[in-house]
Amino acid sequence: MGVWAIAVHGGAGVDPNLPPQRQEQAKQLLTRCLHLGISALRSNASALDVVELVVRELETDPLFNSGRGSALTDKGTVEMEASIMDGTKRRCGAVSGITTVKNPISLARLVMDKSPHSYLAFNGAEEFARQQGVDVVENEYFITPENVGMLKLAKEANTILFDYRIPTVGHDSCGVGVEKSLQMNGLPISVYAPETVGCVVVDKEGRCAAGTSTGGLMNKMSGRIGDSPLIGAGTYACGVCGVSCTGEGEAIIRGTLAREVAAVMEYKGLGLQGAVDFVIKHRLDDGKAGLIAVSNTGEVAYGFNCNAMFRGCATEEGFMEVGIWD
């Protein structure tokens, strides 16, 4: 029997002027999710079940950018995406373009368990959800007044908002002082600080699992797909580790970031934290991102190359940490 470990994240890149109340709310949510996962692990739940359980909790709370509270497209609607992976046999499921499913992570799990495919998107994913009898709601359920206001700001500024909850003090900077040279796929953007959610778990049997869920970018083009549902990019789990990423999706996709952590462990012989540090330093080029990871031996690690990442982690040996800043 091994030892369990769990890590959660609520996104990499944080407004440096984030109000203390907002910081405390984020820490409380991450702590609640950790305790939820710890309780399940102590009851001998599998790593995969715990990942789904915790991400569902994050999707249900509107604080971060997944499920209810997701970012809005340029059309003012919500298009969510999620993926989940079981490291034991490298089984996986992913969904994109979700507009009515209350918990996209559970639909991704059903794609893995109940379909012959690994990835369903848009109308096909919605039709599959109804066939499986999952909870569905109107798209308005996911939309919050705060996000409607931030979409208005994004349109007026003619930009994509990565952290759509940054306080607004002016349209030119979208409320935060950042370098104007920051780019995504070679094109300039105004701010950077996404709030995707994710969870990674290793259980007592040494089984690793990972899951990631997001609403994407505020004012994104309808139909845009980021890293979160892409196995090997935003999410990956195998016999060695489980990884969930957050940050600039296009950079994470190009670097196949999640898979790279496992590859570095397998082929370079690095430990978990060493692999995370290597990938963050050498695989992101000019992109900004972060990730959380667990190993099959009960290690937990995280890393990011931006100013902060909402994260929490705990191990069976009693270690527990919840933090935001570097």
Buried (B, 14 or more C-beta within 10 A) or exposed (E): EBBBBBBBBBBBBBBEEBEEEBBEEBBEBBBBBBEBBBEBBEEEBBBBBBBBBBBBBBBEBBBBBBBBBBBBBBEBBBBBBBBBBBBBEEBBBBBBBBBBBBBBBBBBBBBBEEBEEBBBBBEEBBEBBEEBEBEBEEBEEBBBEEBEEBBBBBBEBEBBBBBBBBEBEEBEBBBBEBEEEBBBEEEEBBBBBBBBBBBBBBBBBBBBBBBBBBBBBBBBEEEBBBBBBBBBBBBBBBBBBBBBBBBBBBBBBBBBBBBBBBBBBBEEEBBBBBBBBBBBEEBBEEBBBBBBBBBBBBBBBBBBBBBBBBBBBBBBEEEEBBBBEE
